[in-house]
Amino acid sequence: RAIDVRACKDNPIAITEGASGAPKILPRAMDQSNYLGRFIGTGSPVTINLLGLVNPRVVRFDIACGSSDGNTGFTFGVSNAASQSTGYLSPITSGFQTFTNPMQGMATFYMDFVTGEWLCAANFGGGHGVATPAYAPFQNISFRGAGTQGAYLYVAAHSITGRT
């Protein structure tokens, strides 16, 4: 309809902000070039490092983790360009860390590389917090899988762009 096209033309800022009464854009219609890559690691223990993330602000990490000893937990650490690091932090502040095999842990982890805020939701618990903001902005993030036998981490990274 012409009225809808006119509303889109006249309200570009309101549309991107998701303002009340503004035309809506479905997330699928937005830029899909935000995939940063997949990272796979195995070992005892296993560590995955993602270095030089200078453009994205908020990144969503989809994580599958586990080990043959049944531990599904993981920790993360972030550092800046000067290698100032938070050390490893546990994103699971409530819930359970261990499952009986063959169940694996599945988590969605969000990290704001400017403010240091993070949030984790997993089938084995969850948590949120702020990674030492004095070290921000961060450029590097590392994930370390729990478990001492046959540990694995599968991580897919997506930068968050637009209004989702």
C-alpha positions in Angstrom: 0.0 0.0 0.0 1.1 3.5 -0.7 0.5 4.6 2.9 3.0 1.9 4.1 5.7 2.9 1.6 5.3 6.6 2.6 5.5 5.6 6.3 8.8 3.7 5.6 10.2 6.7 3.7 9.3 9.2 6.4 10.4 7.3 9.4 13.8 5.6 8.9 15.1 6.4 12.4 11.8 5.4 14.1 11.9 2.1 12.1 15.4 1.2 13.2 14.6 2.1 16.8 11.5 0.0 16.8 9.4 3.0 18.0 5.7 2.6 18.8 3.6 3.1 15.7 6.5 2.9 13.3 6.6 0.2 10.6 8.2 -3.0 11.8 11.0 -4.9 10.1 11.3 -8.6 10.8 14.8 -9.6 12.0 15.1 -11.9 9.0 14.8 -8.9 6.7 17.9 -7.3 8.2 21.5 -7.7 7.3 22.5 -11.4 7.5 26.2 -10.8 7.0 26.8 -10.8 10.7 28.2 -14.4 10.9 31.8 -14.2 12.3 32.6 -17.8 11.9 32.6 -21.2 13.7 35.3 -22.4 16.0 35.8 -26.1 17.0 38.1 -27.4 19.6 38.8 -30.7 21.2 41.3 -31.7 23.9 41.8 -32.2 27.6 41.1 -29.4 28.5 40.0 -27.6 25.3 40.5 -23.8 24.7 39.2 -21.7 21.8 40.6 -18.2 21.2 38.9 -15.6 19.1 41.3 -12.7 18.5 41.0 -9.3 17.0 37.2 -8.7 17.2 37.5 -4.9 16.7 34.3 -4.1 14.8 31.4 -5.8 16.5 29.9 -4.4 19.7 27.6 -7.2 20.8 28.3 -10.8 19.8 26.1 -13.8 20.3 27.9 -17.1 20.7 26.1 -20.4 20.3 28.0 -23.0 22.2 27.9 -26.8 22.5 30.2 -28.2 25.0 30.9 -31.4 26.9 33.4 -34.1 27.6 33.5 -37.9 27.9 33.6 -37.5 31.7 30.1 -35.9 31.5 31.1 -32.3 32.4 29.3 -29.7 30.3 30.6 -26.5 31.8 32.8 -23.8 30.3 34.5 -20.6 31.3 35.4 -17.5 29.3 37.9 -14.7 29.5 38.2 -11.4 27.5 41.2 -9.1 26.9 41.9 -5.9 25.2 44.5 -4.9 22.5 47.1 -4.3 25.3 46.5 -7.9 26.6 44.9 -6.7 29.8 42.8 -9.7 30.7 39.9 -10.5 33.0 41.2 -14.0 33.4 38.7 -16.9 33.2 35.2 -16.2 34.5 32.3 -18.7 35.0 29.2 -17.7 33.1 27.1 -20.2 35.0 26.1 -18.6 38.4 23.0 -20.7 38.9 22.1 -24.2 37.8 24.0 -27.5 37.4 27.4 -28.0 35.7 27.3 -31.7 35.1 25.1 -34.1 33.1 25.4 -37.9 32.6 26.7 -38.9 29.2 25.7 -38.7 26.4 24.0 -35.4 27.1 25.8 -32.3 26.1 25.6 -28.7 27.2 24.0 -26.1 25.0 24.4 -22.4 25.7 23.8 -19.0 24.2 26.2 -16.4 25.4 26.1 -12.7 24.7 29.1 -10.4 25.1 29.2 -6.6 24.8 32.8 -5.9 23.8 32.5 -2.1 24.7 31.0 -2.3 28.2 32.0 -5.8 29.2 28.4 -6.8 30.0 27.6 -10.5 29.4 24.7 -12.8 29.7 24.5 -16.6 29.4 21.5 -19.0 29.2 22.2 -22.7 29.0 20.5 -26.0 29.6 22.8 -26.4 32.6 22.3 -23.0 34.2 22.8 -19.3 33.5 24.2 -16.1 34.7 25.1 -12.5 33.9 27.6 -9.9 34.9 30.2 -7.3 33.8 33.8 -8.2 32.9 36.2 -5.7 34.4 35.1 -2.6 32.5 38.5 -0.9 33.1 39.9 -3.2 30.5 37.3 -2.4 27.9 37.0 -2.2 24.9 37.7 -5.8 24.5 39.1 -7.4 21.3 39.7 -11.0 22.2 37.7 -13.7 23.9 38.6 -17.2 24.9 36.4 -20.1 25.9 37.7 -23.0 28.0 35.7 -26.3 28.2 35.4 -28.2 31.4 36.3 -31.8 31.7 39.5 -33.7 31.8 38.7 -36.4 29.2 37.7 -35.9 25.6 36.5 -32.3 26.1 35.0 -30.5 23.1 33.7 -27.0 22.3 31.7 -25.9 19.2 31.2 -22.2 19.0 29.4 -20.2 16.3 29.8 -16.4 16.6 27.4 -13.7 15.3 27.6 -10.0 15.7 24.4 -8.3 16.6 23.4 -5.7 14.1 20.3 -3.6 13.8 17.3 -4.0 16.0 16.7 -7.7 16.8 
